[in-house]
Amino acid sequence: MDDLVSLMTPRSPTNERPLLGVTVLVVEDSRFACEAVRLLCLRSGARIRRADCLASARKHLQVYRPTVVLIDLGLPDGSGADLIRELHLATPRVPVILATSGDDYMADLARDAGADGFLSKPIESLAIFQEMVLENLPTNDPNVPIRALPTGVVKPDPIAYRDDLAHIASILSMGTDDDTLAYIAQFLSGVAKSAHDEPMQKAATDLMELKKTSPSNVSHLADLVQDRLQACAQI
């Protein structure tokens, strides 16, 4: 009975787990990026839910009201800025709305839409993640003594990166129209940056910056994806 009471009793945040009681909805189509946020939440004491597109996020928000919504700006069914704007104007408002992207220049777009803050990918620092959430919580008390910031970083399972690459390989196999290539370039640019895969990030960025589709760049990107998938299969 004592153990059951202990489990049901609300716990207060601690220096080590300052986000106890916080629920984070991460709207992110990359499994690798989402895994990083999951680990950050786990280390910080927060609960996490995931939506991989705008439609899924909207369905989730009809049922649950998270404390924090962390929204990737590039999603398969539209811009994350649209969801940020909806949440910012909604009543009651989600307490903390954060945006994320591998492209730092998107920070102004996010703030103009109503985001409280912007996290640049890769999101892997415990200190940066915790401070971004805490400084935007309405209950944040400025009189609370300054705590020592954690120095750790999280390292997502490489299998999640493989899953992202397999997702892109599947899309590439179905066609490469301009809209599809724009999504592929944006997706891979962000996830490769999170995975510190510089050749993949450069190939994706090169494709994203072209005014017109280049068959050679598409082929190069597809080859890189297949090379990494084959390397994973051999491990």
N, C-alpha and C positions, 0 to 999 in steps of 0.2 A: 504493500500500500504506500509506504514512504517513497519507493522508487517511482510509482505512478504519479504521486503528487509532485515529485520533483520534475518529472517530464512535462507536466501540465502547467507548471508555474512559469510565467513569463520571466525571461532572463534579461538583465540590463546589459547594455553595451559595455565592453571592456576596452582597454588600450590595445589588446591583441586582436579583439574582434569587435571593432567599433560600429559595425553595421548590423548587429543583432536586431531583429525585428523589422528589418528593411527587406522588401521584395523588389527584385529587379526584373523587369521584362526586357529582354534583349531582342530587338528586331534585326535579324542578321541572317543573310543567306549563306554565309561561309561557315562551315562546320569548324574549321580551324580557328577563326576569329571568335566564334561562339564558345569554343572550348576554353580559350584564354579567359574570357569573361567569367565562365563557370568556375574556373580555378581561382580567380580573383575574388569572386563572391564567397566561395568556400573558405578561403583563407581569412576573409573579412567578417564572416558570420551572416552574410545575407543569403536569402533564398533567391532562386533564379527560375524564370520561365522563359521559353524561347518561342519566337514566331519567325518563320523564314521568308515572309513576304508581307505586303501591306494588308492583303485580304485576311490572312491568318491573324495578324496583329489586331485588326478591327474586330474580328470575332472574339478574340481573347478579351479585349477591353469591354465587350458587352457583358462579360461575366465577372471579370476580376478587375480590381483597382490596385495596381501596383504602386509602390512608393516612388520608384524610379523607372523611367522608360529610356533605354539606350537604343537609339535608332541609327542604323547605317543609312547613309544618304543615297546609296545606289542599290536599289532592290529590283528583282526581276519583273515586278508588275508596276513600277513607277518610282517616283522620287520620294525618299524618306522625308524631304522637306514638307511635302503635302501632309503627311501624318503629324509632323511636328506642329504645323499650323493649326490643324484640327484640334490637337490636344491643348495647345496654348489658349485657344479661344473657348474651349469647352468649360462647362460649369457642372460640377466642381472640377477644377484643374488638377491634373496629376502633379503632385508636389515637386518632382524634379524631372525635367525633360533634357536629356543630353543627346548630342549628335556625335557620330563618328564617321571617319572616312580616311582612306589612305592619301587623299589629296588635301593638303593643308589649306589651299585656297578656297575650299568649300566651307570654311569656318564662318565667313561672313554671311553666306546663304543660310546656314543653319541659324545663326543669331537673328537674322532678319525675319525668319519664319517663326521665331519665338523660343528657340532653345535657350536653356539656362547656361549651357556650357558645351564645349567641343573637345572631344578626345581624339587625338591623331593616332592612327594605326602605325605601328603595332601597339595595342593596349596590353602591356605586360608588367608595368610597374605597380606594385601594391600601394606605394605612397601616392602616386599620381591619381590612381583610381579612387582610393579612399578619400583623399582631400577634395577631389572634384565633387563627389557625392555629398560629403559632410558640409562643405561650404555653401551648398545650395539647398540643404534641408531647411524647411521653415522653422524647425525647432532648434536649429543650431544656436547655441548659447555662446556669445563672445567672451563671457567671463570664465568659461571652462579653461583650466590650465592647459598650456601647450603641451602636447604629448610628443614623445619621440616617434618620428616617422619610420615605418618599416623600410628596410633596404632591399627586400627581396623582389625578385621578378618571377613570373610564372613561365613555364615552358610547356605548351600544349603538346599532346601526343601527336607524333608525325603521321599516325594513321588518319587523323582528321584532315591533314593536308592532302594525303593521298585520296581521300574521299572527295575533296573539292576538285582535284585534278580529274578524277574519274567522271565527275559531274560535267566538267567542261568538255572532256573527250566525247561524252555522249551527245552534248549539244552540237559539237563540231561535226559529228557524224551525220547529223540531220539537215545540215545546210549552213551557209555562211552569208546570209543577206546582211545588209548594212546595219539594221537594228540588232540582229543577233551578234554581229561582230562588236558593236559598241558595248553591249552588255558583257561579252566575254572579256574584252580589253579592260573594262572598268573592274570587273570581278577579279580577274587575275592580277591586275596591278595592286589591288588592295591586299589580297591574300598572300601574294608573293612577298610584299613588303612585310607583312606580319610574320612570314616564315623565314625572312632574311634570305630569300632566294633572289639574289641580284640579277642574274641572267634572265630569269623568268620575268622579273619586274620590268627590266629594260625592254624586253620583247613586247610585253603588254603595253607599256607606255608608248613605245614607238608606234604600235598599231593604233592606239587611242588618239595620238596626235596627228595622224595622217588625215588629210582632207578627203581622200578617196581610198577605197580598199586596195591594198597591194597584195596580190597573190603570193609573192615571195615572203612577205612578212607573216601572212596567215600560215603559210607552210612552215616557216621557221618556228612560230609559236606552237603549232600542232606537234612538230617534232620534239620540242622541249617537253611538252606535256607527256608524250609517249615515252620519252627517255626516262622521266622521273617515275612514271608508273611501272615501267619495266624494272627499274632499280629497286623500287619498293617490293615488287614481286619476288625478287631474288634474295631479299633479306630473310 
